[in-house]
Amino acid sequence: MSDTSAKDYRSTMQAAAKAYILRHQDEYLGDDERLYDRTCRYLVHGLEVPTFMAQRLVHLAMTEVASRVAIDRAQGDSTRLCLVHVRSGERALFPLRYLPLRLQPPMTLQAAAAAH
């Protein structure tokens, strides 16, 4: 495979990873690790991309996709968090127990650690 065709192949597979991420990111609501794993599996099993290359391409594709969800810490309470869709401005209150740990406020994490 020539250098040019290898670059074309990588850019095409990265575009496929990005398209897959955009189609499925709402299913994971900020759980990037699961989305990353699922996208890697798609490239490896669906498009027969070597595993080492799939991992790198998915990483690059995920950095291209800007975060579309923000957290409004001024709204909500001790059991709910307000998520904001950046493009539309829509807001929704979600129970903290459904959110991944990285989206939980620090005080909630400390309380959970103290309970155990």
N, CA and C of each residue as an Amber inpcrd file, in Angstrom:
protein
   348
   0.8510000  -1.1640000   0.0000000   0.0000000   0.0000000   0.0000000
   0.9020000   1.2330000   0.0000000   0.6780000   2.1380000  -0.9300000
   1.5120000   3.3390000  -0.9950000   1.1640000   4.2910000   0.1440000
   2.0320000   5.2690000   0.3530000   1.8470000   6.2290000   1.4470000
   0.5420000   7.0100000   1.2770000   0.2310000   7.4030000   0.0420000
  -0.9890000   8.1740000  -0.2230000  -2.2320000   7.3380000   0.0330000
  -2.2240000   6.1050000  -0.4390000  -3.4060000   5.2680000  -0.2320000
  -3.5680000   4.8920000   1.2390000  -2.4590000   4.7780000   1.9770000
  -2.5430000   4.5030000   3.4140000  -3.1730000   5.6840000   4.1410000
  -2.7940000   6.9080000   3.7600000  -3.3970000   8.1030000   4.3620000
  -4.8770000   8.1910000   4.0240000  -5.2270000   7.8820000   2.7750000
  -6.6340000   7.8920000   2.3700000  -7.4310000   6.8670000   3.1700000
  -6.8490000   5.6910000   3.3520000  -7.5160000   4.6370000   4.1200000
  -7.7510000   5.0900000   5.5570000  -6.7170000   5.6460000   6.1880000
  -6.8500000   6.1040000   7.5750000  -7.8720000   7.2260000   7.6870000
  -7.8390000   8.1790000   6.7700000  -8.7960000   9.2880000   6.8580000
 -10.2210000   8.8060000   6.5960000 -10.3820000   7.8360000   5.7160000
 -11.7100000   7.2780000   5.4600000 -12.2260000   6.5200000   6.6790000
 -11.3720000   5.7380000   7.3070000 -11.7860000   4.9900000   8.5000000
 -12.0260000   5.9230000   9.6890000 -11.2590000   7.0050000   9.7810000
 -11.4980000   7.9890000  10.8420000 -12.8370000   8.6800000  10.6100000
 -13.1610000   8.9830000   9.3650000 -14.4590000   9.5840000   9.0490000
 -15.5920000   8.6160000   9.3760000 -15.3720000   7.3250000   9.1320000
 -16.3810000   6.3200000   9.4800000 -16.5690000   6.2590000  10.9890000
 -15.4740000   6.3490000  11.7350000 -15.5600000   6.3510000  13.2010000
 -16.3070000   7.5830000  13.6900000 -16.0070000   8.7300000  13.1110000
 -16.6810000   9.9700000  13.5090000 -18.1760000   9.8870000  13.2220000
 -18.5420000   9.3730000  12.0640000 -19.9600000   9.2320000  11.7200000
 -20.6570000   8.2870000  12.6950000 -19.9930000   7.2120000  13.0530000
 -20.5610000   6.2600000  14.0130000 -20.7540000   6.9290000  15.3740000
 -19.7670000   7.6930000  15.8110000 -19.8550000   8.3960000  17.0980000
 -21.0180000   9.3760000  17.0850000 -21.1530000  10.1390000  16.0150000
 -22.2460000  11.1100000  15.9320000 -23.6080000  10.4290000  15.9510000
 -23.7070000   9.2570000  15.3280000 -24.9820000   8.5200000  15.3180000
 -25.3260000   7.9500000  16.6840000 -24.3220000   7.5650000  17.4600000
 -24.5790000   6.8130000  18.6880000 -24.2560000   7.5480000  19.9830000
 -23.7260000   8.7610000  19.9310000 -23.2980000   9.4230000  21.1630000
 -24.4490000   9.7270000  22.1130000 -25.6480000   9.9570000  21.6040000
 -26.7770000  10.2530000  22.4830000 -27.2040000   9.0370000  23.3000000
 -26.8320000   7.8540000  22.8670000 -27.1720000   6.6440000  23.6170000
 -26.3640000   6.5330000  24.9110000 -25.2380000   7.2120000  24.9770000
 -24.3280000   7.0340000  26.1100000 -24.2810000   8.2140000  27.0650000
 -24.8470000   9.3370000  26.7080000 -24.9880000  10.5090000  27.5760000
 -23.7220000  10.8080000  28.3730000 -22.6360000  10.9610000  27.6610000
 -21.3940000  11.3440000  28.3170000 -20.5190000  10.1980000  28.7750000
 -20.9390000   8.9580000  28.5460000 -20.0990000   7.8200000  28.9250000
 -19.1580000   7.5180000  27.7580000 -18.1150000   8.3330000  27.6490000
 -17.2050000   8.2420000  26.5070000 -16.4700000   6.9140000  26.4250000
 -16.2130000   6.2930000  27.5560000 -15.4730000   5.0300000  27.5440000
 -16.2660000   3.9340000  26.8180000 -17.5450000   3.8370000  27.1130000
 -18.3680000   2.8180000  26.4350000 -18.5290000   3.1390000  24.9530000
 -18.7080000   4.4230000  24.6310000 -18.8180000   4.8210000  23.2290000
 -17.5160000   4.5180000  22.4900000 -16.3850000   4.7830000  23.1250000
 -15.0750000   4.4840000  22.5420000 -14.9530000   2.9870000  22.2540000
 -15.2800000   2.1540000  23.2450000 -15.1830000   0.7010000  23.0710000
 -16.0920000   0.2110000  21.9520000 -17.3130000   0.7170000  21.9310000
 -18.2640000   0.2640000  20.9140000 -17.8200000   0.6940000  19.5150000
 -17.2880000   1.9000000  19.3990000 -16.8200000   2.3720000  18.0950000
 -15.6090000   1.5700000  17.6330000 -14.7080000   1.2430000  18.5490000
 -13.5640000   0.3880000  18.1960000 -14.0440000  -0.9690000  17.6970000
 -15.0070000  -1.5580000  18.4020000 -15.5450000  -2.8580000  17.9650000
 -16.1650000  -2.7530000  16.5790000 -16.8700000  -1.6490000  16.3230000
 -17.4760000  -1.4490000  15.0060000 -16.4040000  -1.4240000  13.9130000
 -15.3370000  -0.6720000  14.1500000 -14.2840000  -0.5980000  13.1380000
 -13.5930000  -1.9440000  12.9430000 -13.2920000  -2.6250000  14.0410000
 -12.5650000  -3.8960000  13.9550000 -13.4280000  -4.9850000  13.3260000
 -14.6530000  -5.1380000  13.8100000 -15.4930000  -6.2430000  13.3370000
 -16.3060000  -5.8900000  12.0930000 -16.7670000  -4.6570000  12.0170000
 -17.6030000  -4.2710000  10.8830000 -16.8180000  -3.8700000   9.6490000
 -15.7010000  -3.1970000   9.8660000 -14.9230000  -2.6890000   8.7320000
 -13.5420000  -3.3300000   8.6140000 -13.2500000  -4.2870000   9.4980000
 -12.0070000  -5.0550000   9.4710000 -10.7470000  -4.1810000   9.5500000
 -10.8150000  -3.1660000  10.4000000  -9.6520000  -2.3140000  10.6660000
  -8.8240000  -3.0140000  11.7420000  -7.5010000  -3.0530000  11.6210000
  -6.6790000  -3.6560000  12.6780000  -6.9230000  -2.9520000  14.0210000
  -6.8960000  -3.7140000  15.0960000  -7.2290000  -3.1920000  16.4220000
  -6.3680000  -1.9970000  16.8090000  -5.0550000  -2.0990000  16.5990000
  -4.1720000  -0.9920000  16.9950000  -4.5380000   0.2950000  16.2580000
  -4.9250000   0.1690000  14.9950000  -5.2780000   1.3430000  14.2090000
  -6.6600000   1.8610000  14.5890000  -7.5850000   0.9520000  14.8690000
  -8.9430000   1.3530000  15.2420000  -8.9260000   2.1990000  16.5070000
  -8.1320000   1.7970000  17.4780000  -8.0610000   2.5500000  18.7360000
  -7.5750000   3.9740000  18.4960000  -6.5680000   4.1320000  17.6850000
  -6.0330000   5.4710000  17.3880000  -7.0380000   6.3010000  16.5920000
  -7.6740000   5.6870000  15.5980000  -8.6320000   6.4110000  14.7640000
  -9.8500000   6.8560000  15.5600000 -10.3150000   6.0080000  16.4660000
 -11.4640000   6.3780000  17.2990000 -11.0810000   7.5210000  18.2310000
  -9.8850000   7.4610000  18.7820000  -9.4210000   8.5610000  19.6380000
  -9.4090000   9.8820000  18.8590000  -8.8720000   9.8670000  17.6620000
  -8.8270000  11.0740000  16.8410000 -10.2310000  11.5570000  16.4820000
 -11.1170000  10.6270000  16.1560000 -12.4890000  11.0010000  15.8040000
 -13.2210000  11.6050000  16.9950000 -12.9880000  11.0510000  18.1840000
 -13.6670000  11.5750000  19.3730000 -13.1820000  12.9840000  19.7080000
 -11.9260000  13.2850000  19.4280000 -11.4480000  14.6420000  19.6930000
 -12.0260000  15.6390000  18.6950000 -12.4050000  15.1670000  17.5150000
 -13.0410000  16.0410000  16.5240000 -14.4600000  16.4200000  16.9260000
 -15.1340000  15.5110000  17.5880000 -16.5340000  15.7340000  17.9430000
 -16.5700000  16.5950000  19.2060000 -17.0200000  17.7960000  19.0550000
 -17.0810000  18.7130000  20.2010000 -18.1980000  18.2890000  21.1460000
 -17.9910000  18.5790000  22.4090000 -19.0010000  18.2610000  23.4130000
 -20.2700000  19.0470000  23.1240000 -21.3970000  18.3530000  23.0810000
 -22.6680000  19.0180000  22.8260000 -23.5050000  19.1260000  24.0840000
 -23.0100000  18.6080000  25.1900000 -23.7550000  18.6560000  26.4420000
 -22.9270000  19.4090000  27.4710000 -23.5780000  20.3530000  28.1310000
 -22.9200000  21.1100000  29.1940000 -23.7060000  20.9130000  30.4850000
 -23.0910000  21.2600000  31.6000000 -23.7350000  21.1370000  32.9070000
 -24.0000000  22.5330000  33.4430000 -25.2470000  22.7840000  33.8590000
 -25.6060000  24.0510000  34.4950000 -25.6890000  23.7880000  35.9900000
 -24.6500000  24.1470000  36.7130000 -24.5910000  23.8620000  38.1490000
 -25.4630000  24.8080000  38.9680000 -25.9560000  25.8830000  38.3630000
 -26.8190000  26.8200000  39.0910000 -28.2280000  26.2580000  39.2570000
 -28.6140000  25.3440000  38.3940000 -29.9300000  24.7200000  38.5010000
 -29.7670000  23.3200000  39.0650000 -30.8720000  22.7170000  39.4430000
 -30.8190000  21.3800000  40.0130000 -30.7400000  21.4410000  41.5230000
 -30.5800000  20.2860000  42.1400000 -30.4960000  20.2150000  43.5970000
 -29.5350000  19.0970000  43.9810000 -29.6480000  18.5970000  45.1960000
 -28.6920000  17.5870000  45.6590000 -28.9040000  16.2170000  45.0170000
 -30.0450000  16.0070000  44.3750000 -30.3050000  14.7020000  43.7570000
 -30.3860000  14.7640000  42.2400000 -30.4260000  15.9770000  41.6770000
 -30.5620000  16.1230000  40.2210000 -29.5490000  17.1320000  39.6870000
 -29.2020000  16.9540000  38.4240000 -28.2510000  17.8220000  37.7490000
 -28.8990000  18.3150000  36.4630000 -28.6660000  19.5710000  36.1100000
 -29.2390000  20.1380000  34.8930000 -28.2360000  19.9950000  33.7520000
 -28.6210000  19.2450000  32.7200000 -27.8000000  19.1100000  31.5210000
 -28.3730000  20.0200000  30.4430000 -27.4950000  20.6720000  29.6990000
 -27.9080000  21.6190000  28.6680000 -27.3660000  21.1540000  27.3250000
 -28.2470000  21.0460000  26.3360000 -27.8160000  20.7400000  24.9750000
 -27.2860000  22.0430000  24.3970000 -25.9950000  22.0850000  24.0790000
 -25.3170000  23.3290000  23.7320000 -25.9300000  23.9950000  22.5050000
 -26.2350000  23.2430000  21.4920000 -26.7260000  23.8440000  20.2420000
 -28.1490000  24.3620000  20.3510000 -29.0470000  23.6090000  20.9830000
 -30.4560000  24.0120000  21.0360000 -30.8040000  24.8010000  22.2890000
 -29.9940000  24.6790000  23.3350000 -30.2920000  25.3680000  24.5860000
 -31.2950000  24.6310000  25.4560000 -31.7530000  23.4650000  25.0100000
 -32.7030000  22.6870000  25.8080000 -32.0510000  22.2600000  27.1130000
 -32.8530000  22.2380000  28.1710000 -32.3610000  21.8550000  29.4910000
 -33.1900000  20.6870000  30.0070000 -32.5390000  19.8220000  30.7480000
 -33.2380000  18.6810000  31.3410000 -32.5850000  18.3450000  32.6720000
 -33.4190000  18.0500000  33.6540000 -32.9200000  17.6250000  34.9590000
 -32.8190000  16.1080000  34.9630000 -31.6600000  15.5990000  35.3490000
 -31.4240000  14.1620000  35.4040000 -31.0490000  13.7690000  36.8200000
 -31.5950000  12.6480000  37.2930000 -31.1660000  12.1420000  38.6040000
 -29.6740000  11.8050000  38.5650000 -28.9670000  12.1920000  39.6030000
 -27.5220000  11.9620000  39.6600000 -27.1640000  10.4850000  39.5500000
 -28.0150000   9.6200000  40.0590000 -27.6790000   8.1890000  40.0580000
 -27.5760000   7.6130000  38.6440000 -28.1470000   8.2880000  37.6380000
 -28.0820000   7.8050000  36.2620000 -26.8720000   8.3320000  35.4960000
 -26.1820000   9.3030000  36.0510000 -25.0590000   9.9130000  35.3470000
 -23.7540000   9.1930000  35.6650000 -22.8250000   9.1640000  34.7110000
 -21.5130000   8.5820000  34.9950000 -20.8090000   9.3800000  36.0950000
 -19.9040000   8.7460000  36.8000000 -19.2240000   9.3940000  37.9250000
 -18.5260000  10.6890000  37.5370000 -17.9760000  10.7500000  36.3230000
 -17.2320000  11.9520000  35.9480000 -18.1290000  13.1690000  35.7780000
 -19.4460000  12.9820000  35.6510000 -20.3720000  14.1080000  35.5410000
 -20.9950000  14.4810000  36.8780000 -20.7350000  13.7130000  37.9050000
 -21.3340000  13.9770000  39.2110000 -20.5810000  15.0920000  39.9240000
 -21.3120000  15.9430000  40.6510000 -20.6450000  17.0080000  41.4120000
 -19.7200000  16.4150000  42.4730000 -18.6300000  17.0970000  42.8140000
 -17.6640000  16.5740000  43.7890000 -18.2850000  16.2490000  45.1450000
 -19.2510000  17.0320000  45.6030000 -19.8620000  16.7810000  46.9120000
 -20.6040000  15.4500000  46.9220000 -21.2120000  15.0780000  45.8000000
 -21.9210000  13.8040000  45.7130000 -20.9400000  12.6470000  45.8200000
 -19.7880000  12.7780000  45.1760000 -18.7760000  11.7220000  45.2250000
 -18.2410000  11.5440000  46.6420000 -18.0310000  12.6480000  47.3580000
 -17.5450000  12.5610000  48.7320000 -18.5760000  11.8890000  49.6260000
 -19.8550000  12.2210000  49.4340000 -20.9150000  11.6160000  50.2370000
 -21.0120000  10.1220000  49.9570000 -20.8580000   9.7330000  48.6980000
 -20.9180000   8.3150000  48.3440000 -19.7420000   7.5570000  48.9500000
 -18.5660000   8.1680000  48.9520000 -17.3870000   7.5240000  49.5320000
 -17.5320000   7.3820000  51.0410000 -18.1110000   8.3780000  51.6910000
 -18.3030000   8.3290000  53.1430000 -19.3320000   7.2780000  53.5350000
 -20.3070000   7.0290000  52.6660000 -21.3500000   6.0450000  52.9590000
 -20.8090000   4.6260000  52.9090000 -19.7290000   4.4270000  52.1680000
 -19.1650000   3.0770000  52.0410000 -18.0660000   2.9620000  53.0130000
